[in-house]
Amino acid sequence: MKINELNQGPVIGENARHKGKNLQFEKLLSELRKRELPDRIVISINKEIEELKSLSDSGVGYIRVMTKKQTGIIRLLEKDLKLVPKNYYRTTWLAIGMAVFGVPMGVVFGALFGNMAFMGMGLPIGMSIGIAVGTTMDKKALEEGRQLDLEIKY
């Protein structure tokens, strides 16, 4: 099966940010067309594209829906095929590192020094750990050929 074309949807206008979001979505679809995807994934992607084409809104609403569709497609690819865009894991693990490692370390620092003002010291440490773990996972995905030649900007 083949992934459908988006055909630009409604008129985006002159907003550079909107044009960039639309171009990014088109590039994602173009990258996916280069790969051999199972039929059920292609059907799912085509369904999302058709829903996007059916929108009549041309402003912020269209861009918001397009971003949701794009995120949904990326999650589907990651969950089912382990296909990810560049820096996907780094971005994901940055937040996880801050929450899982940074906050508890900050609490420990605050308790050790007897001043909870030191709690903020754990966040950059957790962020660094998360970036390191995510970068390692991104490198592994690249080596295994599971990484799309595309970086998603939100």
C-alpha positions in Angstrom: 0.0 0.0 0.0 1.0 3.6 -0.5 0.7 6.5 1.9 -1.6 9.2 0.6 -0.5 12.8 -0.2 -1.6 15.6 2.2 -2.0 18.2 -0.7 -1.3 21.1 1.7 -4.8 21.0 3.2 -6.5 24.4 3.6 -4.6 27.6 2.8 -2.0 28.0 5.6 -1.4 31.7 5.0 1.8 33.6 5.4 2.6 32.5 8.9 6.1 31.0 8.9 5.5 28.8 11.9 2.4 27.3 10.3 4.3 26.7 7.0 7.1 25.1 9.0 4.7 22.7 10.8 3.1 21.8 7.5 6.5 21.2 5.9 7.6 19.0 8.8 4.4 16.9 8.5 5.0 16.5 4.8 8.7 15.5 5.4 7.5 12.8 7.9 5.1 11.4 5.3 7.9 11.5 2.7 10.3 9.6 5.0 7.6 7.0 5.7 7.0 6.5 2.0 10.7 5.5 1.6 10.1 2.6 4.0 8.3 -0.7 3.7 5.5 -0.4 6.2 2.9 -3.1 7.1 -0.5 -2.5 5.6 -2.3 -1.9 8.9 0.1 0.9 9.7 -0.3 2.5 6.2 -4.1 2.3 6.6 -3.9 4.0 10.0 -1.7 6.8 8.6 -4.0 7.2 5.6 -7.0 7.5 7.9 -5.2 10.3 9.8 -4.3 12.1 6.6 -7.9 11.9 5.3 -9.2 13.3 8.6 -6.8 16.2 8.3 -7.8 16.8 4.6 -11.4 17.0 5.7 -10.8 20.0 8.0 -12.0 23.3 6.7 -10.3 25.4 9.4 -7.1 27.0 8.0 -5.6 28.7 11.0 -4.4 27.7 14.4 -7.0 25.0 14.7 -5.7 23.2 11.6 -2.1 23.4 12.9 -3.2 22.1 16.3 -5.0 19.1 14.8 -2.1 18.4 12.4 0.4 18.4 15.3 -1.8 15.9 17.2 -2.1 13.7 14.1 1.7 13.9 13.7 2.3 13.0 17.3 -0.2 10.1 17.0 1.6 8.7 13.9 5.0 8.9 15.6 3.7 7.1 18.7 2.1 4.4 16.5 5.4 3.9 14.6 7.4 3.8 17.9 5.0 1.4 19.6 4.5 -1.0 16.7 7.7 -0.8 14.6 10.2 0.9 17.0 10.7 3.6 14.2 11.6 6.9 15.7 12.7 10.4 14.5 16.1 11.8 15.4 16.5 12.7 19.0 13.2 11.1 20.0 14.6 9.3 23.0 16.8 12.2 24.1 13.7 14.4 24.2 11.6 11.8 26.0 14.3 10.9 28.5 15.2 14.5 29.3 11.9 14.9 31.1 12.0 11.4 32.6 15.4 12.0 34.0 14.4 15.2 35.6 11.3 13.6 37.2 12.7 10.2 38.1 16.3 11.1 39.0 16.4 14.8 39.5 13.6 15.4 42.0 14.6 12.5 44.4 18.3 13.6 44.2 17.2 17.2 45.0 15.3 16.0 48.0 18.4 14.1 49.2 20.6 17.2 48.7 18.0 19.3 50.6 17.9 16.8 53.5 21.7 16.4 53.6 22.4 20.1 53.8 19.4 20.9 56.0 18.1 23.4 53.5 15.5 22.6 50.9 16.8 25.4 48.7 19.3 22.8 47.5 16.5 20.8 46.1 17.0 22.5 42.7 20.5 21.0 42.4 19.0 17.6 41.5 17.1 18.8 38.4 20.1 19.5 36.2 21.8 16.3 37.3 18.6 14.3 36.5 18.4 16.2 33.2 22.0 15.2 32.3 21.3 11.5 33.2 18.1 11.6 31.0 19.9 13.1 28.1 22.7 10.6 28.4 20.3 7.6 28.4 18.2 9.1 25.6 21.3 9.8 23.4 22.5 6.2 23.9 19.1 4.9 22.9 19.0 7.2 19.8 22.5 5.9 18.8 21.3 2.3 19.1 18.2 3.1 17.0 20.4 4.7 14.3 22.7 1.6 14.3 19.7 -0.7 13.9 18.2 1.4 11.1 15.1 2.3 13.1 15.7 6.1 12.9 13.9 8.3 10.5 16.0 11.0 8.8 13.8 13.7 10.4 13.9 15.7 13.6 10.5 16.7 15.1 10.3 20.3 16.5 7.3 21.0 18.7 
